[in-house]
Amino acid sequence: MFRRVYLDNAATTPVDPRVLESLLPYLRDKFGNPSSIHFYGQGARSAIDKARHQVAEFIGSRPNEIVFTSGGTESNNLAIRGLFDANRRHGSHIVTTVVEHPAVGSVCESLTKEGAEVTVVPVGANGCADPGAIREAIREDTVLVTVMLVNNEMGAVQPVSEIGRIVRDLRSDGRKIWLHTDAVQAAGKIRVSVEDLGCDLLSLSGHKIYGPKGIGALYVKRGVRIAPQNIGGHQERERRGGTENVAFAAALGTACEIASTEMDENAERVERLRDRFESEILEAVPDIVINGIEGPRSPYISNIAFKGIEGEGLLINLDMSGVAVSTGSACSSGSIEPSHVIVALGTDDDVARGSVRFSFGKDNTEDDVDYVLGLVPKAVENLRRLSPRYQSASGA
Ligand SMILES: Cc1ncc(COP(=O)(O)O)c(C=O)c1O
């Protein structure tokens, strides 16, 4: 029987009903501007303050180290451009990895037009960067290292704590160098503690943790200087001008609080679902590779390469049966180039082209997995029958 199964939670998640409830009052009667000193303003101000506490608690920071932004992309821009602009006199070299989201990779690249030099460190077959390679890439003039915590395409967990130790050691030797991590896909999936990670800047996004799209946060460690990229009023302690998005900040606060309390239980359950899905797919479908399976992974993502077919073909096929998955990152879909992340694993072109991301969420059930398992083997078989690439490779 036809059903809808959403397995694209790394692209976005539905808004949790409790999150929705918490934001509505600020779109109705509590509509004040937090900068106003009257009753209405005070109501909005206290909502922002509460949300700031909730976000801070979620990542183990102080509330005044949280800057609300419009999402993960803006957080990354503010972290990277903001740190670079404010600390140019200390150097202009940036170290990053080849598997970053474009909201990091393209920002670093854009800075090369403004005098930055960027070293892009490769990853191993498991999708992880080697902290030793990051250390080797750091130069005298390196001001920023930016490495994501969980990869959005295959879920690889990067060794950010180890990199944090390297950066901290350099700083205790008097070096002016800082660490940013894009934790957009990590938040709510694995524990995120700025203390344990040893990072100076950390990006979050609301819509990946059952909050609305268009809200995010940047953690800026006390004492770290960033230049605002939104120039305007004095909001967010001079770090981001513009009237605060009160309702969505409140929503992000609620989403963080819910994620804190429910994360462990959800992760355990979802990991079991994901593991069953992978082991049954491996049994039912020949010539597949689970990308990044050898490394530490987020329990929520399974990226599978079906050799001999285009990932898009399977995506469309599954969509017609009610199942939502994706290929590459959502931001690059529509492009027929294979994903830069899967290519970075050193896989051959066939694997990169046939890769599909199944990203689970807290609402997925065993029945969802059964439904998808009932569709994928047949769909892949049909696509392969029509694939000259697969037919010639398998000698059929
Ligand atoms: C790792 C990562 N960073 C940043 C972003 C961008 O976040 P937002 O959509 O909130 O701008 C995404 C979204 O796909 C992501 O997966």
The ligand as an SDF file (V2000), in Angstrom:
LIG
                    3D

 16 16  0  0  0  0  0  0  0  0999 V2000
   26.6270   21.0520    7.0750 C   0  0  0  0  0  0  0  0  0  0  0  0
   25.7210   22.1810    6.7070 C   0  0  0  0  0  0  0  0  0  0  0  0
   26.1220   23.4400    6.8840 N   0  0  0  0  0  0  0  0  0  0  0  0
   25.3530   24.4830    6.5790 C   0  0  0  0  0  0  0  0  0  0  0  0
   24.1010   24.3160    6.0360 C   0  0  0  0  0  0  0  0  0  0  0  0
   23.2680   25.5110    5.6920 C   0  0  0  0  0  0  0  0  0  0  0  0
   22.3090   25.7540    6.6690 O   0  0  0  0  0  0  0  0  0  0  0  0
   21.0190   26.6740    6.3510 P   0  0  0  0  0  0  0  0  0  0  0  0
   20.1790   25.8890    5.3950 O   0  0  0  0  0  0  0  0  0  0  0  0
   20.3800   26.8840    7.6800 O   0  0  0  0  0  0  0  0  0  0  0  0
   21.5350   27.9340    5.7710 O   0  0  0  0  0  0  0  0  0  0  0  0
   23.6350   23.0180    5.7980 C   0  0  0  0  0  0  0  0  0  0  0  0
   22.3110   22.8020    5.1530 C   0  0  0  0  0  0  0  0  0  0  0  0
   22.1550   21.9380    4.3290 O   0  0  0  0  0  0  0  0  0  0  0  0
   24.4590   21.9280    6.1530 C   0  0  0  0  0  0  0  0  0  0  0  0
   24.0600   20.6690    5.9610 O   0  0  0  0  0  0  0  0  0  0  0  0
  1  2  1  0
  2  3  1  0
  2 15  2  0
  3  4  2  0
  4  5  1  0
  5  6  1  0
  5 12  2  0
  6  7  1  0
  7  8  1  0
  8  9  2  0
  8 10  1  0
  8 11  1  0
 12 13  1  0
 12 15  1  0
 13 14  2  0
 15 16  1  0
M  END
$$$$
